[in-house]
């Protein structure tokens, strides 16, 4: 599902990271700069995609030999108003690209666009989202395919964790913050739902590989290993002293994804033989250790 237009890695002239003030965009910008790549980091303050002149302002920032990493989104999408805003943001980007074609575009999408399945999901699985968040990302992908004729790639991350996560979402990010403060970890139900989790640093590494090889196509950003939220909570609690309590709670509504969301190995592993995703135990142990170090300072 990934085609590398450059067989050997080549540094781009410049990378524009649209959404560099966010969790994934910030990680990507830092990783690219660590390799000596020229990065123009655009956040909401410097390029508000909901402003009336957003397309014009973005067009003026772009050069013909740029690679654009498009991450900006109001997420997760919880209602129709947010969906509409995100589509307007996508329209601004597409309008700018139509007037100012560039060398390469990478869009950071989401695994939320896949239809639920008990079988492992791959890049070729049915794109039939069951949430507004998934609808938003699928719509943006279709918009970019329709409006941008040049080299185009999509990265579809699953649940993402990292030390700088701003959302404090249910799972590793919230659990390790609560454990660091000595607070109980409260599960939805008994935490039996099994999900895949990916380190934000792995997404940044994957984006780097795709830029260096001017890749096109689709790559899931997934570890390929599902784990229950209870197991995650127990693993994280054991890394803090004293270990905090883990409690179940009444589940409201159906279990998301019927309790299981497995993935087949990512196309990235075939496209980039030296690349690998961090096992969840290794990645989550690392952010727990970093949280403890910060707390002790």
C-alpha positions as CSV (number, residue, x, y, z in Angstrom):
1,X,0.0,0.0,0.0
2,X,3.1,2.2,0.1
3,X,5.1,3.2,-3.0
4,X,8.5,4.9,-2.5
5,X,9.2,7.3,-5.4
6,X,12.8,7.7,-4.0
7,X,14.5,4.3,-3.6
8,X,17.2,5.8,-1.5
9,X,16.4,8.4,1.2
10,X,16.7,12.1,0.1
11,X,16.3,15.1,2.2
12,X,13.5,17.4,1.0
13,X,14.1,21.1,0.3
14,X,11.7,22.0,3.1
15,X,8.9,20.5,5.1
16,X,5.9,22.5,6.2
17,X,4.2,21.0,9.2
18,X,0.6,22.3,9.4
19,X,-0.5,21.8,13.0
20,X,2.9,21.9,14.5
21,X,1.5,23.2,17.8
22,X,-0.3,19.9,18.4
23,X,0.7,16.6,19.8
24,X,1.6,14.7,16.7
25,X,2.5,17.7,14.6
26,X,4.9,18.9,17.3
27,X,6.5,15.5,17.5
28,X,6.9,15.3,13.7
29,X,8.5,18.8,13.6
30,X,11.0,18.0,16.3
31,X,12.0,14.7,14.7
32,X,12.5,16.3,11.3
33,X,14.7,19.0,12.8
34,X,16.7,16.4,14.6
35,X,17.7,15.1,11.1
36,X,18.8,18.6,10.0
37,X,15.7,19.1,7.8
38,X,14.4,22.6,7.2
39,X,11.0,22.8,8.8
40,X,8.4,25.6,8.7
41,X,6.2,25.0,11.7
42,X,2.7,26.4,11.3
43,X,0.2,26.5,14.2
44,X,-3.1,28.1,14.7
45,X,-1.6,31.4,15.5
46,X,0.4,31.6,12.3
47,X,-2.1,29.9,10.0
48,X,-5.7,29.7,11.3
49,X,-7.4,27.4,8.8
50,X,-10.8,28.7,9.8
51,X,-10.0,32.3,8.9
52,X,-11.7,33.7,5.8
53,X,-8.3,34.2,4.1
54,X,-6.8,30.9,5.3
55,X,-6.3,29.4,1.8
56,X,-4.6,32.6,0.6
57,X,-2.3,32.8,3.6
58,X,-1.3,29.2,3.3
59,X,-0.7,29.5,-0.4
60,X,1.7,32.4,0.3
61,X,3.7,30.2,2.7
62,X,4.1,27.3,0.3
63,X,6.9,26.8,-2.3
64,X,6.8,24.4,-5.3
65,X,9.5,22.1,-3.8
66,X,7.8,21.8,-0.3
67,X,6.6,18.7,1.4
68,X,3.4,19.4,3.4
69,X,2.6,17.4,6.5
70,X,-1.1,18.2,7.2
71,X,-2.0,17.4,10.9
72,X,-4.3,20.3,11.9
73,X,-7.7,19.2,13.2
74,X,-10.1,20.0,16.0
75,X,-10.2,16.5,17.5
76,X,-11.7,14.3,18.6
77,X,-14.8,15.2,16.6
78,X,-17.8,15.0,19.0
79,X,-20.6,16.8,17.1
80,X,-21.7,18.1,13.8
81,X,-20.3,21.6,14.4
82,X,-16.8,20.2,14.9
83,X,-17.2,18.0,11.8
84,X,-18.2,21.1,9.7
85,X,-15.2,23.1,11.1
86,X,-12.8,20.3,10.2
87,X,-14.1,20.0,6.7
88,X,-13.8,23.8,6.3
89,X,-10.1,23.5,7.4
90,X,-9.6,20.7,4.8
91,X,-11.2,23.0,2.1
92,X,-8.7,25.7,2.9
93,X,-5.8,23.4,2.5
94,X,-7.1,21.9,-0.8
95,X,-7.8,25.4,-2.2
96,X,-4.2,26.5,-1.3
97,X,-2.7,23.3,-2.9
98,X,-4.8,23.8,-6.1
99,X,-3.4,27.3,-6.6
100,X,0.2,26.4,-5.4
101,X,1.0,22.8,-6.3
102,X,3.9,21.4,-4.2
103,X,6.2,18.3,-4.3
104,X,4.6,16.0,-1.7
105,X,1.7,15.9,0.8
106,X,1.3,13.6,3.8
107,X,-2.0,13.7,5.7
108,X,-2.2,12.4,9.3
109,X,-5.5,10.6,9.3
110,X,-6.9,8.1,11.8
111,X,-7.8,4.4,12.1
112,X,-11.3,5.6,13.1
113,X,-12.3,5.5,9.4
114,X,-12.2,1.7,9.3
115,X,-15.4,-0.4,9.7
116,X,-15.3,-2.6,12.9
117,X,-14.2,-6.1,12.2
118,X,-13.2,-9.0,14.5
119,X,-10.5,-9.8,11.9
120,X,-7.2,-7.8,11.9
121,X,-7.6,-4.5,10.0
122,X,-5.2,-3.6,7.2
123,X,-4.8,-0.6,4.9
124,X,-7.1,-2.3,2.5
125,X,-9.9,-2.9,5.0
126,X,-13.3,-1.3,4.5
127,X,-13.4,2.4,5.1
128,X,-16.9,2.8,6.7
129,X,-16.5,4.9,9.8
130,X,-18.9,4.5,12.7
131,X,-18.1,7.9,14.3
132,X,-18.1,11.5,13.3
133,X,-14.3,11.6,14.0
134,X,-13.8,8.8,11.4
135,X,-16.2,10.5,8.9
136,X,-14.1,13.7,9.2
137,X,-10.8,11.9,8.4
138,X,-12.3,9.9,5.5
139,X,-13.9,13.1,4.1
140,X,-10.5,14.9,4.2
141,X,-8.7,12.0,2.5
142,X,-11.3,12.0,-0.3
143,X,-10.9,15.8,-0.6
144,X,-7.2,15.6,-0.9
145,X,-7.3,12.7,-3.5
146,X,-9.7,14.8,-5.5
147,X,-7.9,18.1,-5.4
148,X,-4.2,17.3,-5.2
149,X,-2.8,15.4,-8.2
150,X,0.8,15.1,-6.9
151,X,2.4,12.5,-4.6
152,X,0.1,11.9,-1.7
153,X,0.3,9.7,1.4
154,X,-1.9,9.0,4.4
155,X,-0.8,7.9,7.8
156,X,-3.6,6.3,9.9
157,X,-2.6,6.1,13.6
158,X,-4.5,4.2,16.2
159,X,-4.7,5.3,19.9
160,X,-1.6,7.4,20.4
161,X,0.3,7.9,23.7
162,X,3.2,10.1,24.6
163,X,4.5,12.3,27.4
164,X,3.2,15.5,25.8
165,X,-0.4,14.3,25.1
166,X,-2.7,17.2,25.7
167,X,-6.0,15.4,25.6
168,X,-5.6,13.2,28.7
169,X,-7.6,10.5,27.0
170,X,-8.7,7.3,28.6
171,X,-5.9,4.8,28.5
172,X,-2.1,5.1,29.0
173,X,-2.0,9.0,28.9
174,X,-4.6,9.4,31.7
175,X,-3.6,6.3,33.7
176,X,0.1,7.3,34.2
177,X,-0.9,10.9,35.2
178,X,-3.4,9.6,37.8
179,X,-0.9,7.0,39.0
180,X,1.8,9.7,39.4
181,X,-0.6,11.7,41.6
182,X,-1.5,8.6,43.7
183,X,-5.1,8.6,42.4
184,X,-7.2,5.5,41.6
185,X,-7.4,4.3,38.1
186,X,-11.1,3.9,37.2
187,X,-11.9,1.7,34.2
188,X,-14.9,1.7,31.9
189,X,-16.6,-1.5,32.9
190,X,-13.9,-3.9,34.0
191,X,-11.4,-2.6,31.4
192,X,-11.9,-5.7,29.2
193,X,-11.9,-3.9,25.9
194,X,-8.8,-4.7,23.8
195,X,-7.1,-2.1,21.7
196,X,-3.8,-1.3,19.9
197,X,-1.7,1.7,21.0
198,X,1.1,3.5,19.2
199,X,3.8,5.8,20.5
200,X,3.8,9.3,19.1
201,X,7.5,9.0,18.5
202,X,6.8,6.1,16.1
203,X,4.4,8.2,14.1
204,X,7.1,10.9,13.8
205,X,9.6,8.3,12.7
206,X,7.2,7.0,10.1
207,X,6.5,10.5,8.7
208,X,10.3,11.0,8.4
209,X,10.7,7.8,6.4
210,X,7.8,8.7,4.1
211,X,9.3,12.2,3.5
212,X,12.8,10.9,2.8
213,X,11.4,8.3,0.3
214,X,8.7,10.6,-1.1
215,X,6.2,7.9,-0.4
216,X,2.6,7.6,-1.7
217,X,-0.2,5.4,-0.5
218,X,-1.5,4.4,3.0
219,X,0.2,3.2,6.1
220,X,-1.4,2.4,9.4
221,X,0.5,3.5,12.5
222,X,-0.2,0.6,14.7
223,X,1.9,-1.7,16.9
224,X,0.0,-4.8,15.8
225,X,-0.5,-5.9,19.5
226,X,-3.8,-5.6,21.3
227,X,-4.0,-5.3,25.1
228,X,-6.9,-4.8,27.5
229,X,-7.3,-1.5,29.4
230,X,-7.1,-3.5,32.7
231,X,-3.8,-4.9,31.7
232,X,-2.5,-1.4,30.8
233,X,-3.8,-0.1,34.1
234,X,-2.1,-2.9,36.1
235,X,1.2,-2.4,34.2
236,X,1.2,1.4,34.8
237,X,0.1,1.1,38.5
238,X,3.0,-1.2,39.2
239,X,5.5,1.5,38.1
240,X,4.5,4.0,40.8
241,X,5.1,3.8,44.5
242,X,2.8,3.0,46.2
243,X,0.8,1.3,43.5
244,X,-2.6,2.8,43.1
245,X,-5.9,1.0,43.2
246,X,-7.6,-0.1,40.0
247,X,-11.4,0.0,40.0
248,X,-14.1,-1.0,37.6
249,X,-17.2,1.1,37.0
250,X,-20.7,0.6,35.4
251,X,-20.4,0.8,31.6
252,X,-22.7,3.3,30.0
253,X,-23.6,2.3,26.5
254,X,-22.2,-0.5,24.3
255,X,-18.5,-1.4,24.3
256,X,-16.7,0.5,21.6
257,X,-15.7,-1.6,18.6
258,X,-17.4,-4.7,20.2
259,X,-14.5,-4.8,22.6
260,X,-11.8,-5.7,20.1
261,X,-9.9,-3.7,17.4
262,X,-6.9,-5.8,16.1
263,X,-4.6,-4.8,13.3
264,X,-2.5,-6.7,10.7
265,X,1.1,-5.7,10.4
266,X,1.4,-2.2,9.0
267,X,2.4,-1.6,5.3
268,X,5.1,0.6,6.8
269,X,7.1,-2.5,7.8
270,X,7.3,-3.7,4.2
271,X,8.0,-0.3,2.7
272,X,10.7,0.5,5.2
273,X,12.6,-2.7,6.2
274,X,14.6,-1.0,9.0
275,X,11.5,0.5,10.6
276,X,9.6,-0.9,13.6
277,X,6.9,0.1,16.0
278,X,7.7,0.2,19.7
279,X,6.1,-2.6,21.8
280,X,3.5,-1.2,24.1
281,X,5.4,-2.4,27.3
282,X,8.6,-0.7,26.2
283,X,6.9,2.6,25.2
284,X,4.6,2.9,28.2
285,X,7.4,2.0,30.6
286,X,9.4,4.8,29.1
287,X,6.7,7.5,29.5
288,X,6.1,6.3,33.1
289,X,9.8,6.6,33.9
290,X,9.8,10.1,32.3
291,X,6.8,11.1,34.4
292,X,8.5,9.9,37.6
293,X,11.7,11.9,36.7
294,X,9.7,15.0,36.1
295,X,7.9,14.6,39.4
296,X,11.2,14.2,41.3
297,X,12.7,17.4,39.8
